[in-house]
Structures are given as C-alpha cells and as structure tokens.
Amino acid sequence: MITTHFDSAERAYTELYGHFARKNFGLAGDAAVAFVGPCEVRGDKLVDLADRAAGNFIVAARMLHFVVEHFGLPLSEAVWRQRVLAALVAEEVARRVPGTAVERRGDDVYAAEGKLTVSIATVSPTSALIHLGVNVDATGAPVVAADLQGLGIDERELAEVILNRYAEEVETYREALGKVDGVC
C-alpha cells in the first residue's frame, strides 16, 4: 500500500533525498506526495548527469511537485514507475484541455508545443525516488515551456487526481503480481 498526501502549504523544491515524505510530511513507508512551490535545481543538486555536465538547470516560478518514494525498489523499476506517473499526467492534461496537443516523450510531458514537466528517478541508500514537476507558472524556465496556468488547469485538483490514480496503479500492479501462475 502507498500513502498519498497533498500539502496545501507552498514550499520550494530544490532536491531529492531519502525519507523525503517522512522528513517533510511525517509519512512513513511508500508514499506519493504533492505540493506547489517554486523550483530551482542547479549544479550538483541535478541528479541527471548529462544535464549537470551540460550546465543545465531547472527553474520555474511555481510548479506542482510530485515526489514518490518506494522502499526496496530498484532504479530500473523506479524509472518505469516514473514513466507511468508522466503518462497519468499526460492523460489528465489531455482530458482537461481537449484540442490541445499533449504528448508524453519518455518521462517528459509536452503541451501546446512547450515542455510542461521535468522529471527524474533515482535511488538513495534507503529508497527509490521520483520527482515530477508540472509547471504551474513557468516564468524563468530555461526552455520553451507550457504551464497549467496557461492551460486553465487547477493544480490542486490535478494533484489529487494524479495521486489517486498513481496509488491505484501501484495497488492493481501488486494485485496482478499475485494472480499469475508460473509456467515451466
């Protein structure tokens, strides 16, 4: 089972670290949390080694941040779950703004020809972590960006739907594992 939580207090996002949900929200075990706030990730705080080497950075005035933490999960599976989370965001955004081009490319979501999300999956000594940031106000973004504000999407409502859908995906994944017979 995974615990979900949306925190209405605005807070800045700057980096991932083990026990993120426990240290920030008092949640133990597997958790998916969301909150809104500015984002600025630079230098050695960038987990993506190619972005770090290129001197890239992540900045937005306000983002809807999803941080997912799973214990006992290898990086390879965390990357797949990261893509599931991105797919859920793409589906929900497309549903809410019919007629707008929305596309998931790997772990990124694009809408209205701008980059809507940033995302990374990594591991700490204790857990696998996923951060997916959805631009609410992309002011300051170093790339052509789309944002929820421009698309007319309420970030809290989107957060709650995505958290619930992600928890359902995790639960039904576990159920699927338990109902399959092995073959020889």
CYANA upper distance limits for C-alpha pairs under 8 A (distance plus 0.5 A):
  1 MET  CA     30 ASP  CA      7.75
  1 MET  CA    167 ALA  CA      8.36
  1 MET  CA    170 VAL  CA      8.22
  1 MET  CA    171 GLU  CA      7.02
  2 ILE  CA     29 GLY  CA      8.03
  2 ILE  CA     30 ASP  CA      5.50
  2 ILE  CA     31 ALA  CA      5.64
  2 ILE  CA     32 ALA  CA      7.55
  2 ILE  CA    167 ALA  CA      6.64
  2 ILE  CA    170 VAL  CA      8.02
  2 ILE  CA    171 GLU  CA      8.41
  3 THR  CA     27 LEU  CA      8.04
  3 THR  CA     29 GLY  CA      8.26
  3 THR  CA     30 ASP  CA      6.86
  3 THR  CA     31 ALA  CA      5.08
  3 THR  CA     32 ALA  CA      6.77
  3 THR  CA    167 ALA  CA      8.18
  4 THR  CA     31 ALA  CA      6.15
  4 THR  CA     32 ALA  CA      5.28
  4 THR  CA     33 VAL  CA      6.05
  4 THR  CA    163 LEU  CA      6.67
  4 THR  CA    164 ASN  CA      7.93
  4 THR  CA    167 ALA  CA      7.80
  5 HIS  CA     31 ALA  CA      8.40
  5 HIS  CA     32 ALA  CA      7.08
  5 HIS  CA     33 VAL  CA      5.26
  5 HIS  CA     34 ALA  CA      6.91
  5 HIS  CA    163 LEU  CA      8.11
  6 PHE  CA     33 VAL  CA      6.22
  6 PHE  CA     34 ALA  CA      5.26
  6 PHE  CA     35 PHE  CA      6.40
  6 PHE  CA    156 ARG  CA      8.35
  6 PHE  CA    159 ALA  CA      7.56
  6 PHE  CA    160 GLU  CA      7.28
  7 ASP  CA     33 VAL  CA      8.06
  7 ASP  CA     34 ALA  CA      6.78
  7 ASP  CA     35 PHE  CA      5.64
  7 ASP  CA     36 VAL  CA      8.47
  8 SER  CA     35 PHE  CA      6.82
  8 SER  CA     36 VAL  CA      7.83
  9 ALA  CA     35 PHE  CA      7.64
  9 ALA  CA     36 VAL  CA      7.98
 10 GLU  CA     35 PHE  CA      7.14
 10 GLU  CA     36 VAL  CA      5.78
 10 GLU  CA     37 GLY  CA      5.50
 11 ARG  CA     35 PHE  CA      7.63
 11 ARG  CA     36 VAL  CA      6.91
 11 ARG  CA     37 GLY  CA      5.31
 11 ARG  CA     38 PRO  CA      7.56
 12 ALA  CA     36 VAL  CA      8.22
 12 ALA  CA     37 GLY  CA      5.35
 12 ALA  CA     38 PRO  CA      5.33
 12 ALA  CA     39 CYS  CA      6.34
 12 ALA  CA     40 GLU  CA      8.43
 13 TYR  CA     37 GLY  CA      7.31
 13 TYR  CA     38 PRO  CA      6.85
 13 TYR  CA     39 CYS  CA      5.46
 13 TYR  CA     40 GLU  CA      7.23
 13 TYR  CA     41 VAL  CA      8.32
 13 TYR  CA     65 HIS  CA      8.09
 14 THR  CA     39 CYS  CA      6.63
 14 THR  CA     40 GLU  CA      6.01
 14 THR  CA     41 VAL  CA      5.63
 14 THR  CA     45 LYS  CA      7.90
 15 GLU  CA     41 VAL  CA      7.18
 15 GLU  CA     45 LYS  CA      6.43
 15 GLU  CA     46 LEU  CA      8.09
 16 LEU  CA     20 PHE  CA      7.53
 16 LEU  CA    129 LEU  CA      7.77
 16 LEU  CA    131 HIS  CA      7.86
 17 TYR  CA    124 SER  CA      7.08
 17 TYR  CA    129 LEU  CA      8.26
 18 GLY  CA    124 SER  CA      5.90
 18 GLY  CA    125 PRO  CA      7.67
 18 GLY  CA    126 THR  CA      6.67
 18 GLY  CA    127 SER  CA      6.66
 18 GLY  CA    129 LEU  CA      8.05
 19 HIS  CA     23 LYS  CA      6.51
 19 HIS  CA     28 ALA  CA      8.37
 19 HIS  CA     69 GLU  CA      8.09
 19 HIS  CA    126 THR  CA      8.19
 19 HIS  CA    127 SER  CA      8.07
 20 PHE  CA     24 ASN  CA      6.52
 20 PHE  CA     67 VAL  CA      8.40
 20 PHE  CA     69 GLU  CA      7.96
 21 ALA  CA     25 PHE  CA      5.80
 21 ALA  CA     26 GLY  CA      6.88
 21 ALA  CA     27 LEU  CA      5.83
 21 ALA  CA     28 ALA  CA      7.54
 21 ALA  CA     31 ALA  CA      7.05
 21 ALA  CA     32 ALA  CA      8.23
 21 ALA  CA     33 VAL  CA      7.42
 21 ALA  CA     67 VAL  CA      8.37
 21 ALA  CA     69 GLU  CA      7.85
 22 ARG  CA     26 GLY  CA      4.70
 22 ARG  CA     27 LEU  CA      4.88
 22 ARG  CA     28 ALA  CA      5.84
 23 LYS  CA     27 LEU  CA      8.32
 27 LEU  CA     31 ALA  CA      7.50
 29 GLY  CA     69 GLU  CA      8.44
 29 GLY  CA     70 HIS  CA      7.77
 29 GLY  CA     71 PHE  CA      7.41
 30 ASP  CA     68 VAL  CA      8.20
 30 ASP  CA     69 GLU  CA      6.00
 30 ASP  CA     70 HIS  CA      5.13
 30 ASP  CA     71 PHE  CA      6.66
 31 ALA  CA     68 VAL  CA      6.27
 31 ALA  CA     69 GLU  CA      5.88
 31 ALA  CA     70 HIS  CA      7.28
 32 ALA  CA     66 PHE  CA      7.41
 32 ALA  CA     67 VAL  CA      6.28
 32 ALA  CA     68 VAL  CA      4.73
 32 ALA  CA     69 GLU  CA      6.89
 32 ALA  CA    163 LEU  CA      7.13
 32 ALA  CA    167 ALA  CA      8.34
 33 VAL  CA     66 PHE  CA      6.18
 33 VAL  CA     67 VAL  CA      5.87
 33 VAL  CA     68 VAL  CA      6.84
 33 VAL  CA    163 LEU  CA      7.86
 34 ALA  CA     64 LEU  CA      7.33
 34 ALA  CA     65 HIS  CA      5.82
 34 ALA  CA     66 PHE  CA      4.96
 34 ALA  CA     67 VAL  CA      6.87
 34 ALA  CA    159 ALA  CA      6.90
 34 ALA  CA    163 LEU  CA      8.18
 35 PHE  CA     64 LEU  CA      6.30
 35 PHE  CA     65 HIS  CA      5.85
 35 PHE  CA     66 PHE  CA      7.40
 36 VAL  CA     62 ARG  CA      7.10
 36 VAL  CA     63 MET  CA      6.02
 36 VAL  CA     64 LEU  CA      4.96
 36 VAL  CA     65 HIS  CA      6.39
 36 VAL  CA    155 GLU  CA      8.41
 37 GLY  CA     61 ALA  CA      7.98
 37 GLY  CA     62 ARG  CA      5.34
 37 GLY  CA     63 MET  CA      5.98
 37 GLY  CA     64 LEU  CA      7.26
 37 GLY  CA     65 HIS  CA      8.07
 38 PRO  CA     59 VAL  CA      8.21
 38 PRO  CA     60 ALA  CA      6.44
 38 PRO  CA     61 ALA  CA      5.36
 38 PRO  CA     62 ARG  CA      4.70
 38 PRO  CA     63 MET  CA      6.35
 39 CYS  CA     58 ILE  CA      7.44
 39 CYS  CA     59 VAL  CA      5.79
 39 CYS  CA     60 ALA  CA      5.80
 39 CYS  CA     61 ALA  CA      7.12
 39 CYS  CA     62 ARG  CA      7.05
 39 CYS  CA     63 MET  CA      7.02
 40 GLU  CA     57 PHE  CA      7.95
 40 GLU  CA     58 ILE  CA      5.98
 40 GLU  CA     59 VAL  CA      5.02
 40 GLU  CA     60 ALA  CA      7.33
 41 VAL  CA     45 LYS  CA      6.48
 41 VAL  CA     46 LEU  CA      6.59
 41 VAL  CA     57 PHE  CA      6.31
 41 VAL  CA     58 ILE  CA      5.59
 41 VAL  CA     59 VAL  CA      7.16
 42 ARG  CA     46 LEU  CA      6.30
 42 ARG  CA     52 ARG  CA      8.28
 42 ARG  CA     56 ASN  CA      7.78
 42 ARG  CA     57 PHE  CA      5.34
 42 ARG  CA     58 ILE  CA      7.13
 43 GLY  CA     52 ARG  CA      6.50
 43 GLY  CA     55 GLY  CA      7.51
 43 GLY  CA     56 ASN  CA      8.41
 43 GLY  CA     57 PHE  CA      7.71
 44 ASP  CA     52 ARG  CA      7.34
 46 LEU  CA     51 ASP  CA      7.67
 46 LEU  CA     52 ARG  CA      6.31
 46 LEU  CA     57 PHE  CA      7.87
 47 VAL  CA     52 ARG  CA      7.93
 47 VAL  CA    120 ILE  CA      7.77
 47 VAL  CA    122 THR  CA      7.91
 48 ASP  CA     52 ARG  CA      6.70
 48 ASP  CA    120 ILE  CA      7.65
 49 LEU  CA     53 ALA  CA      6.56
 50 ALA  CA     54 ALA  CA      6.67
 51 ASP  CA     55 GLY  CA      6.72
 51 ASP  CA     56 ASN  CA      5.55
 51 ASP  CA     57 PHE  CA      7.80
 52 ARG  CA     56 ASN  CA      6.40
 52 ARG  CA     57 PHE  CA      8.11
 57 PHE  CA    142 PRO  CA      7.98
 58 ILE  CA    118 VAL  CA      8.44
 58 ILE  CA    141 ALA  CA      7.30
 58 ILE  CA    142 PRO  CA      7.61
 59 VAL  CA    138 ALA  CA      8.38
 59 VAL  CA    140 GLY  CA      6.31
 59 VAL  CA    141 ALA  CA      5.53
 59 VAL  CA    142 PRO  CA      7.42
 60 ALA  CA    135 ASN  CA      7.33
 60 ALA  CA    137 ASP  CA      7.11
 60 ALA  CA    138 ALA  CA      5.29
 60 ALA  CA    139 THR  CA      5.99
 60 ALA  CA    140 GLY  CA      5.75
 60 ALA  CA    141 ALA  CA      5.62
 61 ALA  CA    136 VAL  CA      8.41
 61 ALA  CA    137 ASP  CA      6.11
 61 ALA  CA    138 ALA  CA      6.38
 61 ALA  CA    139 THR  CA      5.78
 61 ALA  CA    140 GLY  CA      6.92
 62 ARG  CA    135 ASN  CA      6.89
 62 ARG  CA    136 VAL  CA      5.80
 62 ARG  CA    137 ASP  CA      5.48
 62 ARG  CA    138 ALA  CA      7.17
 62 ARG  CA    139 THR  CA      8.42
 63 MET  CA    133 GLY  CA      6.30
 63 MET  CA    134 VAL  CA      5.81
 63 MET  CA    135 ASN  CA      4.97
 63 MET  CA    136 VAL  CA      5.32
 63 MET  CA    137 ASP  CA      7.16
 63 MET  CA    138 ALA  CA      8.10
 64 LEU  CA    133 GLY  CA      6.06
 64 LEU  CA    134 VAL  CA      5.48
 64 LEU  CA    135 ASN  CA      6.87
 64 LEU  CA    136 VAL  CA      6.77
 64 LEU  CA    155 GLU  CA      6.97
 64 LEU  CA    159 ALA  CA      7.91
 65 HIS  CA    131 HIS  CA      7.47
 65 HIS  CA    132 LEU  CA      6.45
 65 HIS  CA    133 GLY  CA      4.94
 65 HIS  CA    134 VAL  CA      6.90
 66 PHE  CA    130 ILE  CA      8.22
 66 PHE  CA    131 HIS  CA      6.12
 66 PHE  CA    132 LEU  CA      5.62
 66 PHE  CA    133 GLY  CA      6.65
 66 PHE  CA    159 ALA  CA      8.45
 67 VAL  CA    129 LEU  CA      7.56
 67 VAL  CA    130 ILE  CA      6.04
 67 VAL  CA    131 HIS  CA      5.11
 67 VAL  CA    132 LEU  CA      7.10
 68 VAL  CA    129 LEU  CA      6.14
 68 VAL  CA    130 ILE  CA      5.47
 68 VAL  CA    131 HIS  CA      7.06
 69 GLU  CA    127 SER  CA      6.97
 69 GLU  CA    128 ALA  CA      6.19
 69 GLU  CA    129 LEU  CA      5.11
 69 GLU  CA    130 ILE  CA      7.00
 70 HIS  CA    127 SER  CA      6.14
 70 HIS  CA    128 ALA  CA      5.73
 70 HIS  CA    129 LEU  CA      7.08
 71 PHE  CA    126 THR  CA      7.06
 71 PHE  CA    127 SER  CA      4.93
 71 PHE  CA    128 ALA  CA      6.70
 72 GLY  CA    126 THR  CA      8.13
 72 GLY  CA    127 SER  CA      6.72
 72 GLY  CA    128 ALA  CA      7.94
 73 LEU  CA     77 GLU  CA      7.05
 73 LEU  CA     78 ALA  CA      7.19
 73 LEU  CA    127 SER  CA      7.23
 73 LEU  CA    128 ALA  CA      6.30
 74 PRO  CA     78 ALA  CA      6.89
 74 PRO  CA    123 VAL  CA      8.08
 74 PRO  CA    128 ALA  CA      7.15
 75 LEU  CA     79 VAL  CA      6.69
 75 LEU  CA    121 ALA  CA      7.77
 75 LEU  CA    122 THR  CA      6.63
 75 LEU  CA    123 VAL  CA      6.58
 75 LEU  CA    128 ALA  CA      6.81
 76 SER  CA     80 TRP  CA      7.24
 77 GLU  CA     81 ARG  CA      6.78
 78 ALA  CA     82 GLN  CA      6.51
 78 ALA  CA    121 ALA  CA      6.66
 78 ALA  CA    122 THR  CA      7.86
 78 ALA  CA    128 ALA  CA      6.69
 78 ALA  CA    129 LEU  CA      7.61
 78 ALA  CA    130 ILE  CA      7.60
 79 VAL  CA     83 ARG  CA      6.89
 79 VAL  CA    121 ALA  CA      6.14
 79 VAL  CA    122 THR  CA      8.40
 80 TRP  CA     84 VAL  CA      6.87
 81 ARG  CA     85 LEU  CA      6.68
 82 GLN  CA     86 ALA  CA      6.79
 82 GLN  CA    107 ASP  CA      7.01
 82 GLN  CA    119 SER  CA      8.19
 82 GLN  CA    120 ILE  CA      7.92
 82 GLN  CA    121 ALA  CA      6.90
 82 GLN  CA    130 ILE  CA      6.65
 82 GLN  CA    132 LEU  CA      8.30
 83 ARG  CA     87 ALA  CA      6.55
 83 ARG  CA    106 GLY  CA      6.92
 83 ARG  CA    107 ASP  CA      5.45
 84 VAL  CA     88 LEU  CA      6.71
 84 VAL  CA    166 TYR  CA      8.45
 85 LEU  CA     89 VAL  CA      6.92
 85 LEU  CA    132 LEU  CA      8.38
 85 LEU  CA    162 ILE  CA      8.31
 85 LEU  CA    166 TYR  CA      7.05
 86 ALA  CA     90 ALA  CA      6.70
 86 ALA  CA    104 ARG  CA      7.48
 86 ALA  CA    107 ASP  CA      6.15
 86 ALA  CA    108 ASP  CA      6.97
 86 ALA  CA    109 VAL  CA      7.07
 86 ALA  CA    132 LEU  CA      7.96
 87 ALA  CA     91 GLU  CA      6.61
 87 ALA  CA    104 ARG  CA      6.86
 87 ALA  CA    107 ASP  CA      8.44
 87 ALA  CA    109 VAL  CA      8.39
 88 LEU  CA     92 GLU  CA      6.69
 88 LEU  CA    162 ILE  CA      7.07
 88 LEU  CA    165 ARG  CA      7.90
 88 LEU  CA    166 TYR  CA      8.03
 89 VAL  CA     93 VAL  CA      6.54
 89 VAL  CA    109 VAL  CA      8.11
 89 VAL  CA    162 ILE  CA      7.18
 90 ALA  CA     94 ALA  CA      6.54
 90 ALA  CA    102 VAL  CA      6.91
 90 ALA  CA    103 GLU  CA      6.99
 90 ALA  CA    104 ARG  CA      6.62
 90 ALA  CA    109 VAL  CA      6.54
 90 ALA  CA    110 TYR  CA      8.49
 91 GLU  CA     95 ARG  CA      6.61
 92 GLU  CA     96 ARG  CA      6.71
 92 GLU  CA    158 LEU  CA      8.06
 92 GLU  CA    162 ILE  CA      8.35
 93 VAL  CA     97 VAL  CA      6.71
 93 VAL  CA    102 VAL  CA      7.76
 93 VAL  CA    153 ILE  CA      8.39
 94 ALA  CA     98 PRO  CA      6.42
 94 ALA  CA    100 THR  CA      7.43
 94 ALA  CA    101 ALA  CA      7.99
 94 ALA  CA    102 VAL  CA      6.20
 96 ARG  CA    153 ILE  CA      7.76
 97 VAL  CA    151 LEU  CA      7.47
100 THR  CA    111 ALA  CA      7.39
100 THR  CA    112 ALA  CA      6.39
101 ALA  CA    110 TYR  CA      8.46
101 ALA  CA    111 ALA  CA      6.13
101 ALA  CA    112 ALA  CA      5.96
101 ALA  CA    113 GLU  CA      7.71
102 VAL  CA    109 VAL  CA      7.67
102 VAL  CA    110 TYR  CA      6.15
102 VAL  CA    111 ALA  CA      4.88
102 VAL  CA    112 ALA  CA      7.21
103 GLU  CA    109 VAL  CA      6.22
103 GLU  CA    110 TYR  CA      5.74
103 GLU  CA    111 ALA  CA      7.01
104 ARG  CA    108 ASP  CA      6.15
104 ARG  CA    109 VAL  CA      4.90
104 ARG  CA    110 TYR  CA      6.79
105 ARG  CA    109 VAL  CA      6.75
105 ARG  CA    110 TYR  CA      8.20
107 ASP  CA    118 VAL  CA      8.43
107 ASP  CA    119 SER  CA      6.79
107 ASP  CA    120 ILE  CA      8.28
108 ASP  CA    115 LYS  CA      7.97
108 ASP  CA    116 LEU  CA      8.07
108 ASP  CA    117 THR  CA      6.19
108 ASP  CA    118 VAL  CA      6.70
108 ASP  CA    119 SER  CA      7.13
109 VAL  CA    115 LYS  CA      6.79
109 VAL  CA    116 LEU  CA      6.02
109 VAL  CA    117 THR  CA      5.97
109 VAL  CA    118 VAL  CA      8.50
110 TYR  CA    114 GLY  CA      5.96
110 TYR  CA    115 LYS  CA      4.97
110 TYR  CA    116 LEU  CA      5.59
110 TYR  CA    117 THR  CA      7.67
110 TYR  CA    146 ALA  CA      7.79
111 ALA  CA    115 LYS  CA      6.99
111 ALA  CA    116 LEU  CA      6.58
111 ALA  CA    146 ALA  CA      6.56
112 ALA  CA    146 ALA  CA      7.06
113 GLU  CA    145 ALA  CA      8.32
113 GLU  CA    146 ALA  CA      7.81
114 GLY  CA    144 VAL  CA      5.71
114 GLY  CA    145 ALA  CA      4.62
114 GLY  CA    146 ALA  CA      4.99
115 LYS  CA    143 VAL  CA      7.90
115 LYS  CA    144 VAL  CA      6.79
115 LYS  CA    145 ALA  CA      4.87
115 LYS  CA    146 ALA  CA      5.95
116 LEU  CA    134 VAL  CA      6.28
116 LEU  CA    135 ASN  CA      6.09
116 LEU  CA    145 ALA  CA      6.34
116 LEU  CA    146 ALA  CA      5.31
116 LEU  CA    147 ASP  CA      6.23
116 LEU  CA    148 LEU  CA      8.48
117 THR  CA    132 LEU  CA      7.20
117 THR  CA    133 GLY  CA      5.86
117 THR  CA    134 VAL  CA      4.98
117 THR  CA    135 ASN  CA      6.59
118 VAL  CA    131 HIS  CA      8.45
118 VAL  CA    132 LEU  CA      6.21
118 VAL  CA    133 GLY  CA      5.67
118 VAL  CA    134 VAL  CA      7.25
119 SER  CA    130 ILE  CA      7.81
119 SER  CA    131 HIS  CA      5.92
119 SER  CA    132 LEU  CA      4.78
119 SER  CA    133 GLY  CA      6.75
120 ILE  CA    130 ILE  CA      6.27
120 ILE  CA    131 HIS  CA      5.97
120 ILE  CA    132 LEU  CA      7.20
121 ALA  CA    128 ALA  CA      7.82
121 ALA  CA    129 LEU  CA      6.10
121 ALA  CA    130 ILE  CA      4.85
121 ALA  CA    131 HIS  CA      7.03
122 THR  CA    128 ALA  CA      6.35
122 THR  CA    129 LEU  CA      5.84
122 THR  CA    130 ILE  CA      7.04
123 VAL  CA    127 SER  CA      6.18
123 VAL  CA    128 ALA  CA      4.73
123 VAL  CA    129 LEU  CA      6.22
124 SER  CA    128 ALA  CA      6.71
124 SER  CA    129 LEU  CA      7.86
134 VAL  CA    147 ASP  CA      7.80
134 VAL  CA    148 LEU  CA      8.15
135 ASN  CA    145 ALA  CA      8.37
135 ASN  CA    146 ALA  CA      7.39
135 ASN  CA    147 ASP  CA      5.14
135 ASN  CA    148 LEU  CA      6.72
136 VAL  CA    147 ASP  CA      5.41
136 VAL  CA    148 LEU  CA      5.14
136 VAL  CA    149 GLN  CA      5.98
136 VAL  CA    155 GLU  CA      7.50
137 ASP  CA    147 ASP  CA      6.12
137 ASP  CA    148 LEU  CA      7.51
137 ASP  CA    149 GLN  CA      6.59
138 ALA  CA    145 ALA  CA      6.79
138 ALA  CA    146 ALA  CA      7.29
138 ALA  CA    147 ASP  CA      6.27
141 ALA  CA    145 ALA  CA      7.23
146 ALA  CA    150 GLY  CA      7.56
146 ALA  CA    151 LEU  CA      8.35
147 ASP  CA    151 LEU  CA      6.90
148 LEU  CA    152 GLY  CA      6.43
148 LEU  CA    153 ILE  CA      5.55
148 LEU  CA    154 ASP  CA      7.53
148 LEU  CA    155 GLU  CA      7.44
149 GLN  CA    153 ILE  CA      6.72
149 GLN  CA    154 ASP  CA      8.09
153 ILE  CA    158 LEU  CA      7.86
154 ASP  CA    158 LEU  CA      6.77
155 GLU  CA    159 ALA  CA      6.47
156 ARG  CA    160 GLU  CA      6.77
157 GLU  CA    161 VAL  CA      6.88
158 LEU  CA    162 ILE  CA      6.62
159 ALA  CA    163 LEU  CA      6.53
160 GLU  CA    164 ASN  CA      6.70
161 VAL  CA    165 ARG  CA      6.59
162 ILE  CA    166 TYR  CA      6.42
163 LEU  CA    167 ALA  CA      6.68
164 ASN  CA    168 GLU  CA      6.70
165 ARG  CA    169 GLU  CA      6.69
166 TYR  CA    170 VAL  CA      6.79
167 ALA  CA    171 GLU  CA      6.67
168 GLU  CA    172 THR  CA      6.52
169 GLU  CA    173 TYR  CA      6.43
170 VAL  CA    174 ARG  CA      6.85
171 GLU  CA    175 GLU  CA      6.79
172 THR  CA    176 ALA  CA      6.53
173 TYR  CA    177 LEU  CA      6.89
174 ARG  CA    178 GLY  CA      7.01
175 GLU  CA    179 LYS  CA      7.08
176 ALA  CA    180 VAL  CA      7.30
